[in-house]
Amino acid sequence: YKDNARIDAISPNAGIADGGTLVNVLGVNFFNDPSTHCRFGTFTSDAATFISDSHIQCTTPAVAVGGLYAVEVYDSATYSHSEIDFRFLVASTIDSVEPATVVTDTSTMVTVIGHDFINTNSSACMFSGTFGVHQSASYWQSSTVVVCQAPSVSTAQVAVIEVTSNGVDYTSSGATFTVETAPTLIAVDPDHGPMDGRMDVTISGSDFDNTGELLVKFEVTYAVA
């Protein structure tokens, strides 16, 4: 005689409807048997990976439509009755990132524009490049906009950004943004002029970018007599 399996918790509790999410299932009386698997609604997973009698892992199957699906474990004889739900989500996609260019040694807030972003506690952005992989929390604005903070990196490069709604399944959009070396100002000629402006100034320096978007800001400093 063996007590029936029971699920107490799952992590993550959401994933994409295309399937493929690895779910940790925690509970009691799990059985190390080739027939042990999970059922999501009426959709069954492949054989579970047995970790212990209180922990197994199941990979979600693909489902027809998103929504809440009851999760149960089959333990060689019968299914559990645990009333634990897994939420299947439409896969998110990224269309663009704003700004498309940032400068080195600056941590910048970037706006990610796309489709089917979900507001969850596990939402995050993942940045990857020659600096490695960096993850930061994302701030959900709508189903088409999230905001996250890009890492400060020291070398110019093209970095990739992806987003996740469950902390496990990331988009595969391949969205990029460019990190450029910050321009350096060396000299201004002339270094003074009339109060009403309207004169040409030559600025010397390095790492100026010929993109048509280069702007110069003049700040006023008042001298003390």
TASUL-V943447 format. One record per residue. N is the residue number from 1. PHI is phi in whole degrees, 0 to 359 (* if undefined). Layout:
# TASUL-V943447
<<N,PHI> <N,PHI>>
This chain:
# TASUL-V943447
<<1,*> <2,224> <3,295> <4,293> <5,292> <6,219> <7,265> <8,258> <9,198> <10,226> <11,209> <12,287> <13,255> <14,209> <15,192> <16,285> <17,292> <18,290> <19,82> <20,94> <21,278> <22,277> <23,249> <24,274> <25,250> <26,248> <27,179> <28,220> <29,65> <30,284> <31,245> <32,278> <33,216> <34,302> <35,277> <36,295> <37,204> <38,250> <39,237> <40,248> <41,65> <42,255> <43,259> <44,259> <45,273> <46,291> <47,305> <48,286> <49,268> <50,276> <51,258> <52,199> <53,288> <54,238> <55,208> <56,229> <57,236> <58,232> <59,262> <60,294> <61,279> <62,285> <63,237> <64,289> <65,221> <66,289> <67,142> <68,271> <69,232> <70,293> <71,253> <72,223> <73,247> <74,264> <75,241> <76,83> <77,224> <78,203> <79,273> <80,290> <81,225> <82,252> <83,59> <84,254> <85,251> <86,242> <87,259> <88,270> <89,245> <90,290> <91,297> <92,284> <93,224> <94,253> <95,260> <96,199> <97,229> <98,232> <99,288> <100,279> <101,226> <102,231> <103,251> <104,296> <105,59> <106,222> <107,269> <108,245> <109,283> <110,243> <111,258> <112,257> <113,248> <114,190> <115,219> <116,63> <117,284> <118,248> <119,273> <120,227> <121,289> <122,259> <123,297> <124,201> <125,247> <126,238> <127,251> <128,222> <129,185> <130,294> <131,279> <132,104> <133,238> <134,229> <135,244> <136,221> <137,296> <138,251> <139,249> <140,289> <141,254> <142,193> <143,293> <144,242> <145,219> <146,229> <147,237> <148,212> <149,262> <150,286> <151,287> <152,278> <153,238> <154,261> <155,234> <156,292> <157,185> <158,256> <159,254> <160,253> <161,234> <162,227> <163,234> <164,224> <165,256> <166,236> <167,80> <168,234> <169,267> <170,257> <171,299> <172,233> <173,281> <174,69> <175,293> <176,232> <177,219> <178,259> <179,256> <180,246> <181,295> <182,295> <183,294> <184,243> <185,266> <186,251> <187,207> <188,232> <189,224> <190,286> <191,261> <192,205> <193,187> <194,291> <195,297> <196,275> <197,67> <198,59> <199,217> <200,280> <201,232> <202,261> <203,249> <204,253> <205,177> <206,216> <207,62> <208,285> <209,252> <210,272> <211,247> <212,84> <213,245> <214,285> <215,240> <216,239> <217,249> <218,255> <219,255> <220,269> <221,239> <222,266> <223,280> <224,273> <225,289>>
